[in-house]
Amino acid sequence: MPPTQARASIALATTLACASVLAQERLPEVTVHGNYLNAVGSSDAASQGSVTAKLIENRPTLRPAEVLEFVPGVIVTQHSGDGKANQYFLRGFNLDHGTDFATFVDGMPANMPTHAHGHGYTDLNWLIPELVERIDYKKGPYFADEGDFASAGAAHIRSFRRLPQGIGSATVGAWGYRRGLVANSSLLGDGSLLYALEGARNDGPWEHPEKLHRLNAVVRYAFGDAANRSSLTAMAYDAGWNATDQVPLRALEQGLIGRFGSLDPSDGGNTSRASLSYQLESKRDDGTLKLDAYAIRSRLDLFSNFGFFLANPVDGDQFQQSERRQVFGGALSRQWDGSLFGHDATHTLGVQLRHDRLDPVSLSSTVARQRLDPATSKESTVRQTSVGLYAQSAVQWTPWLRSIAGLRTDRFAFKVAASDPADSGTASAGITSPKLSLVLGPWSKSELFVNWGRGFHSNDARGTTAAVQPVDALVRSRGEELGLRTEIVPGLQSSLALWRLRLASELLFVGDAGATEAHRASRRHGIEWNNHWVLRPWLLVDADLALSKARFDDGDPDGVGTRIPGAIEKVASVGVTVTELGPWFGQLQLRCFGPRPLVEDNSRRSEATTLAYLRAGYRIDSRLKLALDVFNLFDRRASDIDYFYPSRLGAEGPQGVEDIHFHPVEPRSVRLTLMASF
């Protein structure tokens, strides 16, 4: 299985920005349960928290991006081949491939603006779950160090600097699934060298085999002492696949295809990514200095056909979305202890810089992955630069009252050279976002939170210079939250959050066009209840419930309705984890999401999807263990994603037929993994 090698030409960019870090020395002592870092006194909001590697290693993942489901309320699905970015849901959002949820891996942004397929596209297929040391998550626009795409929330995934022990694993599963991984750390000079190599392939249950092949490599050199830690990391990733995209329900009902069939077997794609990054954390007498710098080079060629013969009744509607991208950026922050009006305080200043170069980004009509008349293609070169500055102060006013006040300002500049000169041009915009949080307590091992903030998301650079119906470059969001966190029950960490969020313009994925478009203003509110319970040292129980309501907020001037298509209304999950019951370990995870409106008037809705995953593991000896993973344990027939839009099959009329288009969840499958440590 030799996939094409990732083409990497990386220049390290030394630039500015970072995530602010609030010192906790004056807060009550934090109790760490080993799996969660969500104890009283550990955060600035009830919906903020962290997950450690000890829990991550016990849960099976069908796809790499499912590590984000450790963020309570997040759902990760797929509407295409497994080489494409996943579909994400959170807080009343169908986030498409990442809009309004910011994701970072080792200081590098995963969201790609002005993307060929969808603005904010977040592909995490290059992530190796075994290397994840910790996931820090935040929800809402209340945090000064979070900028673009972070209105619904943000996740910072951190990898190990040095592995506790070497890892070797081999996995076999249904439908030709194969995966191999080797990773280790060794001393080198004054530091340590971490390396990892992963290869995988999979045909999936699809009638037209997926033929996914993935190759992943990581090399990290970490050096320095506890006071000054640095690391230099190189990553490379390459993948190719065939895709069974969403299909119209009527094609299944009419017997044109089976449940796992495709109407265009030539759909699919190939992608690669390479990066070089540097991280520094320096502890000073009064605080901390952090620096991140990164350079990323990526490419994507994606072939999709959502309308089938709606636009082109002769050749079909397949199109190619393609881009070649370079990203340079970084972050610098300085946090220090001081005082404000005679009270102990922690101050943070930070700056973030990012520059994207797309040479080019294009959309072309194709047949069986071959381009048609080049004159029908739309192609642009894009330069997009953003700078964010933020300041934040956390003040301990009394033993029971702490405030966190922040101010962020961002500036964006766009330059677009389009194949249609009328759509070429430059644009720029700025936005300022104040933030304020109050933390009251603790009382009886409980604390209260009041959070308020303004945030934003950017729009596709090509839309800001379009000759017809240009869009605003930056779109304002505003959110509020009331929260409670308690540990009054021994071993139980429980949190409750009531939240509200407004957006001046919604980003929606248009299924029949394969594009993300700016839409109407919106409002959302909801409630989240999260519980992490250590019943025994070896037995953990997680139970999360999230309810939300989403509506367009413009008074429905066209009379089409106020529901937001795809907006998730309910997420519930329960997980039971056995860590070390003698030689046994494992996890049972049950999660439910949906139903959801598919059109503005709510006349078409998706059904709920409930899935169960199971891992049963046995430790053969101190260095060898065996794990059996079962996905879709109860073999449910459900959808990973549903859309409602027109498409045309065969002799149907030129207007096509409006129909539900769905991508089925994979049937029950089994994977067996042999893991060795050395």
N, C-alpha and C positions, 0 to 999 in steps of 0.2 A: 504494500500500500504506500507507494511513494508519491505523495502529493507534491504539487509544485512548490518550490522553496519560496518563502516570503522574501520579497525584494526590499531590502533595508538599506536606506542611505540616510543616516541620522546625524544631525549636528546638534550638540547639546546647547540649549539656550539658557543663559544665566539671566533670569528675570525675577520679578517680584510677585509675592502674595502668599497666603496661607490661611489656615484655620485658626481662629482665636482659641486660646486655652485659658480657662478661668481657674485660678488657684483655689484649692479647697481646704487650705490649712486651718481656717477658722471655723469650718463647718463641723458638725458632729462627726464622730468617727464612722466611717463607712464599713459595713460588713459585706464582704464579697463571698457569694455562694459558689464561685468557681465556674458558673455557666452564664450568669447575667451580672452586669455591673449597673443595676437599676435600683440600688438601695436608696433609702431616704438620705438626702444630703449629697447625692451624686450628680444632680442635673438641675437645669433651669426651667424645665417644663415636665408635666406629667407624661407627655408623649415623646420624651427624649430618653434614649437608653443605649445600651451596648450589649453585644452577644460575643461570647468567647469561643475559641476553637474547640473546647471540650464538648460543647453542645453541638457545634457544627459537624464534628466528625461522626456523630452518632445518627444523623438523619440522612436517609437516602435522597439523592437528587436525580431526577430524570434528565435535567439539562443544567449546565453550569450556572446560569443566571438565577436558578431557583434558590440560591443562597440568600437572595433578597427577601424571600418569604420568611426569613427570621425577623424581619421588620414587621411588627404586628399590624395586620390589616392589609398587607401587600399581597397581591395575587400575581403570579407569573404564568403566562400561557404562551401559545404559539398559533399563528394562523397560516404558517407557510413551512418551508423546510427548516431543519434545525441549524443550518448555517446562517440563517437570518436572525436579526435582533428579535428578542421576545416581545410579547405584548404585556403591558403592566397595568395594574389597577390599584387605586388607593384613594380613600377619602372622597368618594363620589366621582372619581375621575376614571374614564377610560384613557389612560395616559399614552395610548398608542405605543410607540417604541421609546417613550421617555419624556415626552413633553410635561413640564411642570413638576418633574421629580429629578433632582440633580444627583448624579452618582459619580463617585471618585474612587480610584484604585491607586493606593500608594501616592496620593497627591496629584495624580493625573486625572483630568476630567474625562468621563466616558461619553457624555452627551455631545453629539456632533450637530452644531447649528448649520443652517442652509444645506441640509443634506439632500442627496439625490432622491431618497425615498420618503423621508419624513423629518421635519425639523425637530431636533433634539434626539435623534436616533441613537439609542444606547445598546450597542452590541457588546455583550459580556461573554461570548462564546470562547474568548481567549483566556478566561479566568480558570485557574486550576483550584478547585475547592479545597484540596488538601493543604494548600499553601496559605489559606486564609487564617490569620491569627485572631482577627477581631473585626466586628462590624459596629460602627458608631452611627446611630440614626437620629434624625430630628424631623419633626413634622411642623408645618406652618412657617410663615415668613417672619419669625420672631428673632432670628439670629443674624447678627451683623456680619458675620464672616461668610454667609451664604448669599450668592447672587443670582445669576441667570438660572432659570428652570427650577428654582427651589421653592415655589409658592406652596405646593402640596407637601414638600419635604425634601430631605437629602439623606444620602447614605454614604459613609466613608468606609471603604473596605481596606483593611490594612493587612499586608502579608508578613510572614515571619522574616525577621532579619537573619535569624539562624534557626534551623530546624532542631528540635530537641533530639531527634534521631533520624537516621536515614529511612526512606520509604521506598518500597518496591511493591507494585500491585499489578495484578492481571485480572481482567474482567471479561466474562463471556455472557452472552444473553440471547434472547429471542431475536429472530429476524436478522441474523448476522451481526449482532452488536459485538464489537471487540474494542477493548481499551487497555492500554498499557501505560504505566507511569513509573518513573524512577526519579527520586529526588534525594538530595543529601546536602550536608554542610561539612566543610573541612577547614581547618586552620590554614591560613596563607599569610605569611608575613606577620604584620601587626593586626590583622583582621581575620575574617572568615569568609569563605566563598560558598555561596549557596547555588546549586544548579538543579534544574528540573527539566525533564523531557517527557512529553505526553504525546501519544498517538492514539487515534480512535477512528473507527468507521462503523457505519450503521446503515442498513437498508430500510428499517422501520416496517410497519405493518401495511404499507401502501402497495396498491396493485402495481404501480410503477415504482420500482425500488428507488429509495432516496439516494443511495450510493454516496452518503456523506463520508468525507474523509477530512480529518482534522489533524494538524501537527502543531505542537505548541512547545516553545522553549523559553526558559527563564535562567538568567545568570545574574547573581547579585553579589557584590563585594561590600561587606559591612566592616567598618573600622571605627576606631575611637573608643573612649572609655564611657562610663556612665554619665559623666558631665558633658561630654561632647561626642555625640553619636552621629555618624554619617553613613550613607550607603549610596552606591552607584549601581543601577539596575538596567540591564538590557533584556528586552522581550521580543519575541518574534512569533508570528502566528499565521497559518495559511489554511484555508478550507475551501471545499467545493461541494456542491450538492445538487440533486434534483428536488423539485418542490411539488408537493400536492397542496395547492392553495385552497382557499375556501371555495366551495361549489354550491350552486343553487339547489335548494331543497327539492324542487320539481324534477331535477335530473335524477335524483335518487328515487323519487316516487314513480317516475315513468320508466324506471329500469334502464336508463341510459348508462349508468355507472353503478358500481357497488358503493358501499359506505366509505371505503377507503380508496375510491377511484379518483381519476383526474380527467378533466376535459381538455387539458393541454399538457401532455407529458413532457414537453420541452421547457416548461418553467423551471427555474432554479437560479443558480448563481455561483459566483466565486468571490472570495475576498481575502485580503491579507492585511496584516498590521505589524508594524515594528516600532519600537520605542526605546528611548534612552532617557533615564531620569536620575536625578540626584536629590537626596534628602539630607537635611542637617537639623539636628536638635541640640541646642547648646544651652545648658543651664548656667545662669548667672547668679550672683549673690542675691539679687532682688527679683529674679523671675526667669523667663525663658525666651530664647530667640529661635525661630523656626524658619527654614528656607526650603522651598521646593522649586525645582526647575525641571523642565521636560521638553522633549521633542518627539513628535509622533509622525509617522508616515503611514498612510493607509490607502487602500483602493477597494472598490466594490463594483461589480457588474451584476445587476439583478434583473432577472427576466420574469415578468408577471403577466397574467391575462385574467382580468377580473370581469370584463364585459363579454368576453368570448367572441361574438360576431355583431356586437351592438354598433360600434363605430365603423367597422370595416367588414361588411358581409362577405367579402371575397377572401381576403387574406387572414382575417381574424384580428383581434385587438391586442395581441401580445405587444409589450413595450419593454424597452431596456432602460433602466435607470443606472447611470454610471457616474463615478467620480474618482478623482485622484486628489488626495488631500495631504497637506502638511500642516502640522500644528506646533507652534512654539509658545511657551509660556512659563509661568511660575508664580510663586507666592512668597511673600516675606511678612512675618509678623513678629512683634516684640511685645511680650507681656511682662509686667512688673508690678510688684507690691508697693503700695504707697498709702496715701490717706486722702480723704475728701471731707472738708468741713469737720475735721477732727475725728473722722471715723475710718476704720480700716477699709482699704479698697484695693482692688486689683484692676489695673488698666491694661488695655490692649490697643495697639495700633497695627494696622495691616494694609498691605497693598497687593493687588492681584492683576496680572497682565496675561492676555491671551491674543494670539494672532493666528488666524486660519487662512490658508492659501489653497484654493481649489483650482486645479489646472487640468481639465475643466470639470464642470458638473453638467450632465446632459440627460436629455430624454429623447428616445428614438423609437419609432415603430419598427417591429421585427416580426419575422416568421421563423419559428424553430431556431431562435437565437441568431438569425441573420438579419442584418439591417435592411430595411426597404430604402426608398428614395432618400438620400441624405438631405434633400431639401426639406423634408418633413421633420428633421431633428431640431431640437432646441438646445443650444449649448451656451454656457457662460463660463467665464473665468471670474473668480470672486476673491476679493481681499476683505477680510473682516477683522477688526481689531477692537478689543475691549479693555478698559482699565477700570478697576474698582478700588476705591479707598474706603476704609472703615475705621471707626473708633468705638471703643466700648469700655464702660466702667461698671464694675460690680462692687457695691458698697454694702457693708454689714452695718446697718443703722442701729440695730438692737440685736440681742441674742436670738430674737425670733423674727426679724424682718431683714431681708436682703433684697436689693434692687439691682437690676442689670439694664442699663440704658445704653443704647447704641445708635449710631448714625452711619449710614452707608451712602456713598454716591458713586454712580457708574456712568461711564461715557463710552459710546459705541460709534465706530466709523465704518462705513461700507463703501466699497468700490466694485461696481459690476460692469463687465464688458460682455454684453449679450450678442447672440447671433442676429437678433433684431435690434438694430441701433436705437430704436425708439425706447427699448427697455434698458438701455445702458445708462449709467450715471453714477453719482455719488450721493451719499446720505449720511447724516450723523444725528445722534440724539443723546440726551443725558437724562438721568433720573436720580432722585434722592429718596432714600428710604429710612425713616426713623423706626426705632424698635424700643420696646419697654417691657420688662418682665418684673414681677414681684413674687418673692418666695417667702411664705409665712410659715413659721414653725422651726423646728419640729415640736409637736405636742403629742404625747402618747405614741411615739414612733410614727408620726404622720406629719405631712406638710401639705400646704395649699399653694397653688400657682395661679397667677393672673398674667396672661401673655397677650401682647398686642404688637402688631407690626405691619409695615408695608413692604411689599416685594415687587417682583416683576418677572416677565419672561420676554425674551426677544422674539422677533419674527424673522422669517427667511429673508436674507439680504436681497434676493431677487424681487421680492414683493415690495420692498421699500423704494425701488427705482422703476417699477413697472409703469408703463405709459397709461394703462387702463386699470382703474381701481387699485392704486397703491395702498399699502397698509402702513400703519404706524410701526416704527422700528421697535419701540419698547412699549409694553402693555402693563399697566399698573395692577397690582393685587393688594388686597387688604384683609388681614385675618385677626381673629381674636380667639382666646381659649381660656377656659376655667378648668383647673385640674386638681386632682387629689392623688397623693401617693401615700400608702400606708404599709407598715409591717407589724400591725398590732397583733396579727395572728402569727405565732412563731413559725418560721420557715416559709411564710407566704409573702411575696411581694405583689401588691395589687395596686393598680392605678386606674383612675377614671378621668376622662377628658371630655368636656363639652366644647365644641369648636364651631367656628363660622369663617367662611372665606368668600370673598367677592373678586371677580376678575373683570376688567374692563373689556376684554375680548377673549373668547374661548378659542383654543386650537383644536380643530376636529379633523380626524382622518376621514377622507372621502374614498370609500371602498372602490367605486367604479373608476376612479381616476388615479388611485394609488398615490395620493398626495395629501399633505396636511395643509388646511386652509384656515385663515383667521375668520372667526365667526362672531356671533353676538355676545354681549355682556352676560355674565352669569353670576349666580349666587349659590352657595352650598352651606349646609350645616349638618352636624351629626354628633354622635356620641361614640366613644371607644372605651371598652372595659378590658383590661389586660391583667392576666394573673400568671405568676410563675411560682410554683409550689414545690418545695423540696420535702417530700413526704418521708423519705428515708435517705441516707447518704448515697444510696444507689438508685433511687427512684425519683424522677422529676415529672411534674405534670404542668403543662401549659394550657391555658384556656383563654381565648381572645374572641371578642365580639365587637364588630363595628357596624353601625347603622348610619346611613347618610341620606340626605335629600338634596337633589341638584335641579336647578331650574334656570332657564334663560331669564334675564332680568331687564328686558327692554319693553315689557308690556305687550309683546306679541303683535307688532304692527301689521304683519302680513297674514295673521290669522292661521298660521300653520301649527301652532302649539308652543308650549314652553318647556317641554322635556328635552333634556340633553341626550342625544343618541349615545348609547353605550355606557352612560353614567351608572356606576355600580351602586347598589342600594344596601347590600348586606354582605358581610363577610364574617364567617364564623370558623374557628379552627380549634381543635383539641389535639394535643400531643402527649403521649406517655413515653418517657425515655428511661431505659434501664442502662446504667453506666457500667457497673461492675458487680454483677450478682454471681459471685464465684467466677467461672470462666465465661459466663453469658453476658451479652450486651445486646441492645437493640432499641427500636423505636417504632411506635405506631402513630401515624399522623393522619388526622381526618380534617379536611377543609371543604367549606361550602361557599360558593359565591353566586350572586344573582338572586332573582331574575333582573333584567335590565330593559329599559325602553330602547327600541331600535329606531324610532322615528319621533318627531317632535310632538305629535298629537297622541302618543302612547298607544296607538292602535295596533302596533306590532311590538311584541316583547320577546325576549329570549327566555328560555327556561333556566332554572337553577342548575348548577353543576356541582356535584358532591363527589369527591374522590378520596381514596384512602391509600396511603403508602405504608409498607411494612418493611422493617429490617430486623432480621434475626441473625445474631452473630455469636461465634464461639471462639474463644481464645485457646488455641491448641497448646501453645507454650508461651514463654515470655517474649518471643520474637515472631510468632506466626499466628495469624487468626484468619478465620473464614467468615464471610458475610453473605447472606442470601437476601436480596432486595426484591420485593414484589410491588409493582406499580399498578395502580387501578385495581386494588385488591379484590373488589367486589364486581369487577368487569362491568362498570356502568357504561351505558350508551348515552353520551352527553356531548356537548360542544365545548371546545376550548374557546371559541369566539363565534359570535353571530353578528352579521350585518344585514341591513335591508336596503337594497338598491336595484335598479333595472339591469338586466342582462338579456342576451339574445342567443337562443339555441336553434339550430337547424332552420326550419321554415317559419319560425315565429316572425311577427310583424316587425317593421323597421323601428318601432318604438321600444321593442323588447318587452319583457315582463318584469314587473317589480316583484321581488321574491326575497325570502330569507336566504342568505348565503352563509354557510357554516363550515367550520373546520372541526372534525371530530376529535375527541380525546382518544389517545391510543388505548387499545384494549389491554386487558391484563397481560403483563409481561414479567418475566423473571430474569434477574441478573445474579451471577455468582462471582464473588470477588475473593481472591486469595491475596492477603496483605502480609508483607514481611517487613520487619524493622531491623536496621543494622547500624 
